[in-house]
Amino acid sequence: MKEKKLNLFLLITLIVGTIIGGGIFNSPTDLILKANPLTALIAWLIGGFGILMLALVFYKLALVKPELDGGIYTYAKEGFGNYVGFNSFWGYWLGSIFGNIAFISLFFKTLNSMLPHPLSPFGCFIGGSVILWIYTWIGWRGVREVSILNAVITIAKLLPLILVIVIGITLFQPHVFSVAQWTHVLASNHHSTNISQQIGQAMSTIVWCFVGIEAAVSMSRRAKKHSEVGLATVISFVIVWSLYVLISLLPMGIIPANELGSSSVPLATVLSKSVIGNWGALIIKVGLLISLLGALLSWFMIGPEIAYVTSMDHAMPKPFKLINRHNVPGFALIVYTLIMQLILVVLLLPQLQTAYTIAYTLAATTTLVAYLLSALYGLKLAIKESYGFGFKLIAIIASAYAIYTLFATGIEYAFASAIIFALGIPLYLSAAPKMKRFEKVIALVIGVAGILALVMIVRGGISF
């Protein structure tokens, strides 16, 4: 059966659908608790510029290295060897799984707020399991079919966001946005702060908002025209950055900081101040549920795909190469779902918000490692192939940004992520047992760091 490839529109909706999950709906509250409005604007400019540099690195690599159709895995492998490439895949792959659990956690937290009798933790677990296996069945039937469904969901979830923007512009009040003493007092809780601290803390939220910018690169072998992969990445960045800036900052000029910081559904609070009134909460919550389901669907395409590409380089066990009659990596899809099913026991915990926060921060941290390796490969290529000063500068800025955000997200998460990378060592050895000396050193360092991090977590030395 001849595979139907993804055109530019489907690539764009894949990226936008992957990036826009639940974070955008809660971004005003997430940011106002970390930064004052004017500082949040500065953070968006810095964060947006850094993500743009990463997007331009992906754009350039897609043009000059079209044969590297495994995206962040093949970039890291080509630049730094098989084991480093595997770690780029492993962190990204498990990061996507943690991200999916974060989506499901937020989905049921939101759903419970709409029900007269909220679901029990066990009910959330059963509901989450049903969603996982329905999506597995949908994903089994073909990538193009899933991408078309994803495009429909993406358009549907953008509608309530556009409504908030239109209404938000009419309600915006500059004096509410310009809070007093914004450089050294956090308006939401009156704690002492400074601009650097505010920007650093806001960056974890901003990075999480953009996880998925590499989606088209990861699916590049499915693209109708490889030249459209980079273009789709840049176009998607412009769309998503514009949406996020407007959605997160407009409420800061409508709702006082202390009120916004305690709002559980900030966009609904914005709509409640318009003629829509209390219907706003329902509109936003339904939009959030659709958005979360859409983002989860996108990752059901990307996760198995990158595992398949990695297995073709003998960095994953042979069964991951198996594809079904729809040209879908079926074994990788099933394993992807089973791991999520196992981790889904987090829904049995009453602290859904805590689980969501930890999951998305770990996902952002492990994904940032993959971003950093791609940026460093771009820099290595720019120096080696003499692509010009412009691309070299872009790659330097992208690499520096990835390093900065990795530490700004929280050193405890960076250290804890060593546990995740250490878990991949036996898997890599089972598929590619021959390791070079420098790879053995890297594996040893990761293994020791993972054990130390685990011990510190158990003993309370690291807390989230």
C-alpha positions as a Markdown table, in Angstrom:
| # | Residue | x | y | z |
|---|---|---|---|---|
| 1 | Met | 0.0 | 0.0 | 0.0 |
| 2 | Lys | 1.5 | 3.3 | -1.1 |
| 3 | Glu | 1.8 | 5.7 | 1.8 |
| 4 | Lys | 0.1 | 9.1 | 1.6 |
| 5 | Lys | 2.6 | 11.8 | 2.8 |
| 6 | Leu | 2.0 | 14.9 | 4.9 |
| 7 | Asn | 1.7 | 18.3 | 3.0 |
| 8 | Leu | 2.7 | 21.7 | 4.4 |
| 9 | Phe | -0.7 | 22.3 | 6.0 |
| 10 | Leu | -0.7 | 19.0 | 7.8 |
| 11 | Leu | 2.9 | 19.5 | 9.0 |
| 12 | Ile | 2.0 | 22.9 | 10.4 |
| 13 | Thr | -1.1 | 21.6 | 12.2 |
| 14 | Leu | 1.0 | 18.7 | 13.5 |
| 15 | Ile | 3.5 | 21.2 | 15.1 |
| 16 | Val | 0.8 | 23.6 | 16.4 |
| 17 | Gly | -1.3 | 20.7 | 17.7 |
| 18 | Thr | 1.7 | 19.2 | 19.4 |
| 19 | Ile | 2.8 | 22.4 | 21.1 |
| 20 | Ile | -0.6 | 23.7 | 22.2 |
| 21 | Gly | -1.7 | 21.4 | 24.9 |
| 22 | Gly | -2.8 | 22.5 | 28.3 |
| 23 | Gly | -0.1 | 24.9 | 29.2 |
| 24 | Ile | -1.5 | 27.8 | 27.2 |
| 25 | Phe | -4.8 | 27.7 | 29.1 |
| 26 | Asn | -3.0 | 28.1 | 32.5 |
| 27 | Ser | -0.1 | 30.2 | 31.3 |
| 28 | Pro | -1.4 | 33.6 | 32.7 |
| 29 | Thr | -1.5 | 32.1 | 36.2 |
| 30 | Asp | 1.7 | 30.1 | 35.8 |
| 31 | Leu | 3.6 | 33.2 | 34.8 |
| 32 | Ile | 2.1 | 35.7 | 37.2 |
| 33 | Leu | 3.2 | 33.5 | 40.1 |
| 34 | Lys | 6.8 | 33.8 | 38.8 |
| 35 | Ala | 7.0 | 37.1 | 37.2 |
| 36 | Asn | 5.3 | 40.5 | 37.0 |
| 37 | Pro | 3.6 | 41.5 | 33.8 |
| 38 | Leu | 6.4 | 43.6 | 32.3 |
| 39 | Thr | 9.0 | 41.0 | 33.3 |
| 40 | Ala | 6.9 | 38.3 | 31.7 |
| 41 | Leu | 6.9 | 40.3 | 28.5 |
| 42 | Ile | 10.7 | 40.5 | 28.7 |
| 43 | Ala | 10.8 | 36.7 | 29.4 |
| 44 | Trp | 8.6 | 36.0 | 26.3 |
| 45 | Leu | 10.9 | 38.1 | 24.2 |
| 46 | Ile | 14.0 | 36.3 | 25.4 |
| 47 | Gly | 12.4 | 32.9 | 25.4 |
| 48 | Gly | 10.8 | 33.5 | 22.0 |
| 49 | Phe | 14.1 | 34.6 | 20.6 |
| 50 | Gly | 15.8 | 31.5 | 21.9 |
| 51 | Ile | 13.2 | 29.1 | 20.6 |
| 52 | Leu | 13.3 | 30.9 | 17.2 |
| 53 | Met | 17.0 | 30.2 | 17.1 |
| 54 | Leu | 16.3 | 26.6 | 17.8 |
| 55 | Ala | 13.6 | 26.6 | 15.1 |
| 56 | Leu | 16.1 | 28.1 | 12.6 |
| 57 | Val | 18.6 | 25.5 | 13.4 |
| 58 | Phe | 16.0 | 22.8 | 12.7 |
| 59 | Tyr | 15.1 | 24.7 | 9.5 |
| 60 | Lys | 18.7 | 24.8 | 8.3 |
| 61 | Leu | 19.5 | 21.2 | 9.2 |
| 62 | Ala | 16.3 | 20.0 | 7.3 |
| 63 | Leu | 17.6 | 21.8 | 4.2 |
| 64 | Val | 21.3 | 20.8 | 4.3 |
| 65 | Lys | 20.9 | 17.3 | 5.8 |
| 66 | Pro | 17.6 | 15.9 | 4.3 |
| 67 | Glu | 18.9 | 12.4 | 4.6 |
| 68 | Leu | 18.9 | 12.7 | 8.5 |
| 69 | Asp | 15.2 | 12.0 | 8.7 |
| 70 | Gly | 15.1 | 11.0 | 12.4 |
| 71 | Gly | 15.3 | 14.6 | 13.6 |
| 72 | Ile | 16.8 | 15.2 | 17.0 |
| 73 | Tyr | 18.0 | 11.5 | 17.3 |
| 74 | Thr | 19.9 | 11.5 | 14.0 |
| 75 | Tyr | 21.3 | 15.0 | 14.5 |
| 76 | Ala | 22.9 | 14.0 | 17.9 |
| 77 | Lys | 24.1 | 10.7 | 16.5 |
| 78 | Glu | 25.6 | 12.3 | 13.4 |
| 79 | Gly | 27.4 | 14.9 | 15.5 |
| 80 | Phe | 28.5 | 13.0 | 18.6 |
| 81 | Gly | 28.2 | 9.3 | 18.1 |
| 82 | Asn | 25.7 | 6.4 | 18.6 |
| 83 | Tyr | 25.4 | 6.5 | 22.3 |
| 84 | Val | 24.9 | 10.3 | 22.5 |
| 85 | Gly | 22.3 | 9.9 | 19.8 |
| 86 | Phe | 20.5 | 7.3 | 21.7 |
| 87 | Asn | 20.4 | 9.5 | 24.8 |
| 88 | Ser | 18.9 | 12.3 | 22.7 |
| 89 | Phe | 16.2 | 9.9 | 21.6 |
| 90 | Trp | 15.8 | 8.4 | 25.1 |
| 91 | Gly | 15.4 | 11.7 | 26.9 |
| 92 | Tyr | 13.0 | 13.0 | 24.2 |
| 93 | Trp | 11.0 | 9.8 | 24.0 |
| 94 | Leu | 10.5 | 9.4 | 27.8 |
| 95 | Gly | 10.0 | 13.2 | 28.0 |
| 96 | Ser | 7.1 | 12.8 | 25.6 |
| 97 | Ile | 5.7 | 10.1 | 27.8 |
| 98 | Phe | 5.9 | 12.2 | 30.9 |
| 99 | Gly | 4.3 | 15.1 | 28.9 |
| 100 | Asn | 1.4 | 12.8 | 27.9 |
| 101 | Ile | 0.9 | 11.8 | 31.6 |
| 102 | Ala | 0.8 | 15.6 | 32.4 |
| 103 | Phe | -1.8 | 16.1 | 29.7 |
| 104 | Ile | -4.0 | 13.3 | 31.1 |
| 105 | Ser | -3.6 | 14.5 | 34.7 |
| 106 | Leu | -4.7 | 18.0 | 33.7 |
| 107 | Phe | -7.5 | 16.6 | 31.6 |
| 108 | Phe | -9.1 | 14.8 | 34.5 |
| 109 | Lys | -8.4 | 17.7 | 36.9 |
| 110 | Thr | -10.4 | 19.9 | 34.5 |
| 111 | Leu | -13.1 | 17.4 | 33.9 |
| 112 | Asn | -13.6 | 16.9 | 37.6 |
| 113 | Ser | -14.1 | 20.6 | 38.0 |
| 114 | Met | -17.1 | 20.4 | 35.5 |
| 115 | Leu | -18.8 | 17.4 | 37.1 |
| 116 | Pro | -21.3 | 17.6 | 39.9 |
| 117 | His | -19.8 | 14.4 | 41.4 |
| 118 | Pro | -16.0 | 14.3 | 40.5 |
| 119 | Leu | -14.4 | 11.0 | 39.4 |
| 120 | Ser | -12.5 | 9.1 | 42.0 |
| 121 | Pro | -8.7 | 8.6 | 41.4 |
| 122 | Phe | -9.6 | 5.1 | 40.3 |
| 123 | Gly | -12.2 | 6.4 | 37.9 |
| 124 | Cys | -9.6 | 8.8 | 36.5 |
| 125 | Phe | -7.2 | 5.9 | 36.0 |
| 126 | Ile | -9.8 | 3.9 | 34.1 |
| 127 | Gly | -10.8 | 6.9 | 32.0 |
| 128 | Gly | -7.1 | 7.7 | 31.2 |
| 129 | Ser | -6.5 | 4.0 | 30.2 |
| 130 | Val | -9.5 | 4.1 | 27.9 |
| 131 | Ile | -8.2 | 7.2 | 26.2 |
| 132 | Leu | -4.7 | 5.6 | 25.8 |
| 133 | Trp | -6.0 | 2.5 | 24.1 |
| 134 | Ile | -8.5 | 4.3 | 21.8 |
| 135 | Tyr | -5.6 | 6.5 | 20.6 |
| 136 | Thr | -3.5 | 3.4 | 20.1 |
| 137 | Trp | -6.3 | 2.0 | 17.9 |
| 138 | Ile | -6.5 | 5.3 | 15.9 |
| 139 | Gly | -2.7 | 5.5 | 15.6 |
| 140 | Trp | -2.6 | 1.9 | 14.3 |
| 141 | Arg | -4.6 | 2.8 | 11.3 |
| 142 | Gly | -2.1 | 5.2 | 9.7 |
| 143 | Val | -0.2 | 8.4 | 10.2 |
| 144 | Arg | -2.0 | 10.5 | 7.5 |
| 145 | Glu | -5.4 | 9.5 | 8.9 |
| 146 | Val | -4.3 | 10.6 | 12.4 |
| 147 | Ser | -2.8 | 13.8 | 11.0 |
| 148 | Ile | -6.1 | 14.8 | 9.3 |
| 149 | Leu | -8.0 | 14.2 | 12.6 |
| 150 | Asn | -5.3 | 16.2 | 14.4 |
| 151 | Ala | -5.7 | 19.1 | 12.0 |
| 152 | Val | -9.5 | 19.2 | 12.7 |
| 153 | Ile | -8.9 | 19.1 | 16.5 |
| 154 | Thr | -6.2 | 21.8 | 16.2 |
| 155 | Ile | -8.5 | 24.2 | 14.5 |
| 156 | Ala | -11.3 | 23.4 | 17.0 |
| 157 | Lys | -9.0 | 24.2 | 20.0 |
| 158 | Leu | -7.8 | 27.5 | 18.5 |
| 159 | Leu | -11.3 | 28.9 | 18.4 |
| 160 | Pro | -11.8 | 29.6 | 22.2 |
| 161 | Leu | -8.2 | 31.0 | 22.3 |
| 162 | Ile | -9.0 | 33.4 | 19.5 |
| 163 | Leu | -12.2 | 34.4 | 21.3 |
| 164 | Val | -10.2 | 35.2 | 24.5 |
| 165 | Ile | -7.8 | 37.3 | 22.4 |
| 166 | Val | -10.5 | 39.3 | 20.8 |
| 167 | Ile | -12.3 | 40.0 | 24.0 |
| 168 | Gly | -9.1 | 40.5 | 25.9 |
| 169 | Ile | -8.0 | 43.3 | 23.6 |
| 170 | Thr | -11.3 | 45.2 | 24.3 |
| 171 | Leu | -10.9 | 44.7 | 28.1 |
| 172 | Phe | -7.2 | 45.4 | 28.4 |
| 173 | Gln | -6.2 | 48.2 | 30.9 |
| 174 | Pro | -2.6 | 49.4 | 30.8 |
| 175 | His | -2.7 | 50.5 | 34.5 |
| 176 | Val | -3.5 | 47.0 | 35.6 |
| 177 | Phe | -0.7 | 45.6 | 33.5 |
| 178 | Ser | 1.9 | 48.1 | 34.9 |
| 179 | Val | 2.2 | 47.0 | 38.5 |
| 180 | Ala | 4.1 | 49.1 | 41.0 |
| 181 | Gln | 7.6 | 48.1 | 42.1 |
| 182 | Trp | 7.7 | 45.4 | 39.4 |
| 183 | Thr | 11.4 | 45.0 | 39.4 |
| 184 | His | 11.7 | 43.9 | 43.1 |
| 185 | Val | 8.3 | 42.9 | 44.5 |
| 186 | Leu | 6.2 | 40.1 | 43.0 |
| 187 | Ala | 2.7 | 41.5 | 42.7 |
| 188 | Ser | 0.9 | 38.2 | 43.0 |
| 189 | Asn | 2.2 | 37.5 | 46.5 |
| 190 | His | 4.3 | 40.5 | 47.5 |
| 191 | His | 7.5 | 38.5 | 47.9 |
| 192 | Ser | 10.8 | 40.1 | 47.3 |
| 193 | Thr | 12.4 | 39.4 | 43.9 |
| 194 | Asn | 14.5 | 40.8 | 41.1 |
| 195 | Ile | 14.3 | 40.8 | 37.3 |
| 196 | Ser | 16.8 | 38.0 | 36.8 |
| 197 | Gln | 15.0 | 35.7 | 39.2 |
| 198 | Gln | 11.7 | 36.4 | 37.7 |
| 199 | Ile | 12.9 | 35.7 | 34.1 |
| 200 | Gly | 14.7 | 32.5 | 35.2 |
| 201 | Gln | 11.6 | 31.2 | 37.0 |
| 202 | Ala | 9.3 | 32.1 | 34.1 |
| 203 | Met | 11.6 | 30.3 | 31.6 |
| 204 | Ser | 10.5 | 26.8 | 32.7 |
| 205 | Thr | 6.9 | 27.7 | 31.8 |
| 206 | Ile | 8.0 | 29.2 | 28.5 |
| 207 | Val | 10.1 | 26.2 | 27.5 |
| 208 | Trp | 7.3 | 23.8 | 28.4 |
| 209 | Cys | 5.0 | 25.9 | 26.2 |
| 210 | Phe | 7.2 | 25.2 | 23.2 |
| 211 | Val | 7.9 | 21.5 | 23.6 |
| 212 | Gly | 7.0 | 20.1 | 20.2 |
| 213 | Ile | 8.6 | 22.7 | 18.0 |
| 214 | Glu | 10.7 | 19.9 | 16.5 |
| 215 | Ala | 7.6 | 17.8 | 15.6 |
| 216 | Ala | 7.9 | 18.1 | 11.8 |
| 217 | Val | 11.6 | 17.3 | 12.0 |
| 218 | Ser | 10.9 | 14.1 | 13.9 |
| 219 | Met | 8.3 | 13.2 | 11.3 |
| 220 | Ser | 10.3 | 14.3 | 8.3 |
| 221 | Arg | 10.3 | 11.0 | 6.5 |
| 222 | Arg | 6.6 | 11.2 | 6.3 |
| 223 | Ala | 6.6 | 14.7 | 4.6 |
| 224 | Lys | 5.5 | 15.0 | 1.0 |
| 225 | Lys | 8.3 | 17.5 | 0.3 |
| 226 | His | 11.3 | 17.5 | 2.6 |
| 227 | Ser | 11.9 | 21.1 | 1.9 |
| 228 | Glu | 8.6 | 22.0 | 3.6 |
| 229 | Val | 9.7 | 20.5 | 7.0 |
| 230 | Gly | 11.8 | 23.5 | 8.0 |
| 231 | Leu | 9.3 | 26.0 | 6.5 |
| 232 | Ala | 6.5 | 24.4 | 8.6 |
| 233 | Thr | 8.7 | 24.7 | 11.7 |
| 234 | Val | 9.3 | 28.4 | 11.3 |
| 235 | Ile | 5.6 | 29.2 | 10.3 |
| 236 | Ser | 4.4 | 27.2 | 13.3 |
| 237 | Phe | 6.8 | 29.1 | 15.7 |
| 238 | Val | 5.3 | 32.5 | 14.5 |
| 239 | Ile | 1.7 | 31.2 | 15.0 |
| 240 | Val | 2.3 | 29.7 | 18.4 |
| 241 | Trp | 4.5 | 32.5 | 19.8 |
| 242 | Ser | 2.0 | 35.1 | 18.9 |
| 243 | Leu | -0.9 | 33.1 | 20.5 |
| 244 | Tyr | 1.1 | 32.4 | 23.7 |
| 245 | Val | 2.2 | 36.0 | 24.2 |
| 246 | Leu | -1.3 | 37.4 | 23.7 |
| 247 | Ile | -3.0 | 34.7 | 25.7 |
| 248 | Ser | -0.6 | 34.9 | 28.7 |
| 249 | Leu | -0.2 | 38.7 | 28.8 |
| 250 | Leu | -3.6 | 40.1 | 28.0 |
| 251 | Pro | -5.2 | 38.7 | 31.2 |
| 252 | Met | -2.4 | 40.5 | 33.2 |
| 253 | Gly | -3.9 | 43.7 | 32.0 |
| 254 | Ile | -7.4 | 42.7 | 32.9 |
| 255 | Ile | -7.2 | 40.9 | 36.2 |
| 256 | Pro | -5.2 | 42.2 | 39.2 |
| 257 | Ala | -2.1 | 40.1 | 39.8 |
| 258 | Asn | -3.2 | 38.7 | 43.2 |
| 259 | Glu | -6.6 | 37.6 | 41.7 |
| 260 | Leu | -5.0 | 36.2 | 38.6 |
| 261 | Gly | -2.5 | 34.2 | 40.7 |
| 262 | Ser | -5.3 | 32.4 | 42.6 |
| 263 | Ser | -7.4 | 31.8 | 39.5 |
| 264 | Ser | -7.8 | 28.1 | 38.6 |
| 265 | Val | -9.2 | 28.9 | 35.1 |
| 266 | Pro | -7.7 | 32.3 | 34.2 |
| 267 | Leu | -9.0 | 32.5 | 30.7 |
| 268 | Ala | -12.5 | 31.8 | 32.0 |
| 269 | Thr | -12.1 | 34.7 | 34.4 |
| 270 | Val | -11.3 | 37.0 | 31.4 |
| 271 | Leu | -14.4 | 35.9 | 29.6 |
| 272 | Ser | -16.5 | 36.3 | 32.8 |
| 273 | Lys | -15.8 | 40.0 | 32.7 |
| 274 | Ser | -17.4 | 40.3 | 29.2 |
| 275 | Val | -21.0 | 39.8 | 28.0 |
| 276 | Ile | -20.3 | 36.1 | 27.9 |
| 277 | Gly | -20.3 | 36.0 | 31.7 |
| 278 | Asn | -20.3 | 32.7 | 33.5 |
| 279 | Trp | -20.5 | 30.8 | 30.2 |
| 280 | Gly | -16.9 | 31.7 | 29.8 |
| 281 | Ala | -15.8 | 29.0 | 32.2 |
| 282 | Leu | -17.6 | 26.3 | 30.3 |
| 283 | Ile | -16.2 | 27.5 | 26.9 |
| 284 | Ile | -12.6 | 27.5 | 28.2 |
| 285 | Lys | -12.8 | 24.2 | 30.0 |
| 286 | Val | -14.3 | 22.5 | 27.0 |
| 287 | Gly | -11.6 | 24.1 | 24.8 |
| 288 | Leu | -8.9 | 22.9 | 27.3 |
| 289 | Leu | -10.2 | 19.3 | 27.1 |
| 290 | Ile | -10.2 | 19.4 | 23.3 |
| 291 | Ser | -6.7 | 20.9 | 23.3 |
| 292 | Leu | -5.3 | 18.2 | 25.7 |
| 293 | Leu | -6.8 | 15.4 | 23.6 |
| 294 | Gly | -5.4 | 17.0 | 20.4 |
| 295 | Ala | -1.8 | 17.3 | 21.8 |
| 296 | Leu | -1.9 | 13.8 | 23.1 |
| 297 | Leu | -3.0 | 12.6 | 19.6 |
| 298 | Ser | 0.0 | 14.4 | 18.1 |
| 299 | Trp | 2.5 | 12.6 | 20.4 |
| 300 | Phe | 0.9 | 9.3 | 19.5 |
| 301 | Met | 2.3 | 9.9 | 16.0 |
| 302 | Ile | 5.7 | 11.3 | 17.0 |
| 303 | Gly | 6.7 | 8.9 | 19.9 |
| 304 | Pro | 6.5 | 5.6 | 18.0 |
| 305 | Glu | 8.0 | 7.2 | 14.9 |
| 306 | Ile | 11.2 | 8.3 | 16.5 |
| 307 | Ala | 11.6 | 4.9 | 18.3 |
| 308 | Tyr | 11.3 | 3.2 | 14.9 |
| 309 | Val | 13.9 | 5.5 | 13.3 |
| 310 | Thr | 16.2 | 4.8 | 16.2 |
| 311 | Ser | 15.8 | 1.1 | 15.9 |
| 312 | Met | 16.8 | 1.3 | 12.2 |
| 313 | Asp | 20.3 | 2.4 | 13.4 |
| 314 | His | 20.5 | -0.6 | 15.8 |
| 315 | Ala | 20.2 | 1.7 | 18.9 |
| 316 | Met | 16.9 | 0.0 | 19.9 |
| 317 | Pro | 15.9 | -3.6 | 20.0 |
| 318 | Lys | 15.0 | -5.2 | 16.7 |
| 319 | Pro | 11.2 | -5.5 | 17.4 |
| 320 | Phe | 10.9 | -1.7 | 17.2 |
| 321 | Lys | 11.5 | -2.0 | 13.4 |
| 322 | Leu | 8.3 | -3.9 | 12.9 |
| 323 | Ile | 5.6 | -2.1 | 11.0 |
| 324 | Asn | 2.0 | -3.0 | 10.2 |
| 325 | Arg | 0.1 | -2.9 | 6.9 |
| 326 | His | -0.6 | 0.8 | 7.4 |
| 327 | Asn | 3.2 | 1.5 | 7.5 |
| 328 | Val | 2.9 | 2.3 | 11.2 |
| 329 | Pro | 5.6 | 1.1 | 13.7 |
| 330 | Gly | 3.1 | -1.1 | 15.5 |
| 331 | Phe | 5.4 | -2.7 | 18.1 |
| 332 | Ala | 6.8 | 0.8 | 19.0 |
| 333 | Leu | 3.2 | 2.1 | 19.3 |
| 334 | Ile | 2.2 | -0.7 | 21.7 |
| 335 | Val | 5.3 | -0.4 | 23.9 |
| 336 | Tyr | 4.8 | 3.4 | 24.0 |
| 337 | Thr | 1.2 | 2.9 | 25.2 |
| 338 | Leu | 2.2 | 0.2 | 27.7 |
| 339 | Ile | 4.8 | 2.4 | 29.4 |
| 340 | Met | 2.2 | 5.2 | 29.7 |
| 341 | Gln | -0.3 | 2.7 | 31.1 |
| 342 | Leu | 2.2 | 1.8 | 33.7 |
| 343 | Ile | 3.0 | 5.4 | 34.7 |
| 344 | Leu | -0.7 | 6.3 | 34.6 |
| 345 | Val | -1.0 | 5.0 | 38.2 |
| 346 | Val | -0.1 | 8.6 | 39.0 |
| 347 | Leu | -3.8 | 9.3 | 38.5 |
| 348 | Leu | -4.5 | 7.2 | 41.5 |
| 349 | Leu | -2.9 | 9.9 | 43.6 |
| 350 | Pro | -5.1 | 12.7 | 44.9 |
| 351 | Gln | -2.4 | 15.3 | 44.2 |
| 352 | Leu | -3.1 | 15.7 | 40.5 |
| 353 | Gln | -1.7 | 19.2 | 40.2 |
| 354 | Thr | 1.5 | 18.2 | 41.9 |
| 355 | Ala | 1.8 | 15.2 | 39.5 |
| 356 | Tyr | 1.1 | 17.5 | 36.6 |
| 357 | Thr | 3.8 | 20.0 | 37.6 |
| 358 | Ile | 6.5 | 17.4 | 38.2 |
| 359 | Ala | 5.7 | 15.5 | 35.0 |
| 360 | Tyr | 5.8 | 18.6 | 32.7 |
| 361 | Thr | 9.0 | 19.9 | 34.3 |
| 362 | Leu | 10.8 | 16.6 | 33.9 |
| 363 | Ala | 9.5 | 16.4 | 30.3 |
| 364 | Ala | 10.8 | 19.9 | 29.6 |
| 365 | Thr | 14.2 | 19.0 | 31.1 |
| 366 | Thr | 14.9 | 15.8 | 29.2 |
| 367 | Thr | 13.6 | 17.4 | 26.0 |
| 368 | Leu | 16.0 | 20.3 | 26.5 |
| 369 | Val | 18.9 | 17.9 | 26.5 |
| 370 | Ala | 17.8 | 16.7 | 23.0 |
| 371 | Tyr | 17.4 | 20.4 | 21.9 |
| 372 | Leu | 20.9 | 21.2 | 23.1 |
| 373 | Leu | 22.5 | 18.3 | 21.3 |
| 374 | Ser | 20.7 | 19.3 | 18.0 |
| 375 | Ala | 21.9 | 22.9 | 18.5 |
| 376 | Leu | 25.5 | 21.8 | 19.1 |
| 377 | Tyr | 25.4 | 19.6 | 16.0 |
| 378 | Gly | 24.2 | 22.6 | 14.0 |
| 379 | Leu | 27.2 | 24.6 | 15.5 |
| 380 | Lys | 29.6 | 21.8 | 14.6 |
| 381 | Leu | 28.2 | 21.6 | 11.1 |
| 382 | Ala | 28.4 | 25.4 | 10.7 |
| 383 | Ile | 32.1 | 25.4 | 11.6 |
| 384 | Lys | 33.0 | 22.3 | 9.6 |
| 385 | Glu | 31.1 | 23.1 | 6.4 |
| 386 | Ser | 31.5 | 26.9 | 6.5 |
| 387 | Tyr | 27.8 | 27.7 | 6.0 |
| 388 | Gly | 28.5 | 31.3 | 6.9 |
| 389 | Phe | 28.6 | 33.5 | 10.0 |
| 390 | Gly | 24.8 | 33.9 | 10.2 |
| 391 | Phe | 24.1 | 30.2 | 10.8 |
| 392 | Lys | 27.1 | 29.9 | 13.1 |
| 393 | Leu | 25.7 | 32.7 | 15.3 |
| 394 | Ile | 22.2 | 31.2 | 15.2 |
| 395 | Ala | 23.6 | 27.8 | 16.4 |
| 396 | Ile | 25.7 | 29.5 | 19.2 |
| 397 | Ile | 22.7 | 31.4 | 20.5 |
| 398 | Ala | 20.5 | 28.3 | 20.3 |
| 399 | Ser | 23.0 | 26.3 | 22.2 |
| 400 | Ala | 23.5 | 29.0 | 24.9 |
| 401 | Tyr | 19.7 | 29.3 | 25.3 |
| 402 | Ala | 19.3 | 25.5 | 25.7 |
| 403 | Ile | 22.0 | 25.5 | 28.4 |
| 404 | Tyr | 20.5 | 28.5 | 30.2 |
| 405 | Thr | 17.0 | 27.1 | 30.2 |
| 406 | Leu | 18.2 | 23.7 | 31.4 |
| 407 | Phe | 19.6 | 25.3 | 34.6 |
| 408 | Ala | 16.8 | 27.9 | 34.8 |
| 409 | Thr | 14.2 | 25.1 | 34.9 |
| 410 | Gly | 15.8 | 23.9 | 38.1 |
| 411 | Ile | 19.0 | 22.1 | 38.9 |
| 412 | Glu | 17.1 | 19.5 | 40.9 |
| 413 | Tyr | 15.2 | 18.5 | 37.8 |
| 414 | Ala | 18.4 | 18.4 | 35.7 |
| 415 | Phe | 20.0 | 16.2 | 38.3 |
| 416 | Ala | 16.9 | 14.0 | 38.6 |
| 417 | Ser | 16.8 | 13.5 | 34.8 |
| 418 | Ala | 20.1 | 11.5 | 35.2 |
| 419 | Ile | 17.9 | 8.7 | 36.6 |
| 420 | Ile | 15.9 | 8.7 | 33.3 |
| 421 | Phe | 19.1 | 8.6 | 31.2 |
| 422 | Ala | 20.6 | 5.9 | 33.4 |
| 423 | Leu | 17.5 | 3.6 | 32.8 |
| 424 | Gly | 18.4 | 3.7 | 29.1 |
| 425 | Ile | 21.8 | 2.1 | 29.5 |
| 426 | Pro | 20.7 | -1.6 | 29.7 |
| 427 | Leu | 18.4 | -1.0 | 26.7 |
| 428 | Tyr | 21.1 | 0.5 | 24.6 |
| 429 | Leu | 23.5 | -2.3 | 25.5 |
| 430 | Ser | 21.0 | -4.9 | 24.5 |
| 431 | Ala | 20.7 | -3.4 | 21.1 |
| 432 | Ala | 24.2 | -2.1 | 20.4 |
| 433 | Pro | 26.6 | -3.8 | 22.9 |
| 434 | Lys | 29.8 | -2.4 | 21.3 |
| 435 | Met | 30.6 | 0.9 | 22.9 |
| 436 | Lys | 33.6 | 3.1 | 22.3 |
| 437 | Arg | 35.8 | 4.2 | 25.2 |
| 438 | Phe | 34.4 | 7.7 | 25.5 |
| 439 | Glu | 30.9 | 6.3 | 25.3 |
| 440 | Lys | 31.6 | 4.0 | 28.2 |
| 441 | Val | 32.9 | 7.0 | 30.2 |
| 442 | Ile | 29.7 | 8.9 | 29.4 |
| 443 | Ala | 27.6 | 5.9 | 30.5 |
| 444 | Leu | 29.5 | 5.5 | 33.7 |
| 445 | Val | 29.1 | 9.2 | 34.6 |
| 446 | Ile | 25.3 | 9.0 | 33.8 |
| 447 | Gly | 25.0 | 5.8 | 35.8 |
| 448 | Val | 26.7 | 7.2 | 38.9 |
| 449 | Ala | 24.8 | 10.5 | 38.7 |
| 450 | Gly | 21.5 | 8.5 | 38.4 |
| 451 | Ile | 22.2 | 6.4 | 41.5 |
| 452 | Leu | 23.2 | 9.5 | 43.5 |
| 453 | Ala | 20.1 | 11.4 | 42.4 |
| 454 | Leu | 17.9 | 8.4 | 43.3 |
| 455 | Val | 19.5 | 8.2 | 46.8 |
| 456 | Met | 19.1 | 11.9 | 47.3 |
| 457 | Ile | 15.4 | 11.8 | 46.4 |
| 458 | Val | 14.8 | 8.9 | 48.7 |
| 459 | Arg | 16.6 | 10.6 | 51.6 |
| 460 | Gly | 14.9 | 13.9 | 50.9 |
| 461 | Gly | 18.0 | 15.7 | 49.6 |
| 462 | Ile | 16.1 | 16.6 | 46.4 |
| 463 | Ser | 12.5 | 17.7 | 46.6 |
| 464 | Phe | 10.1 | 18.9 | 43.9 |
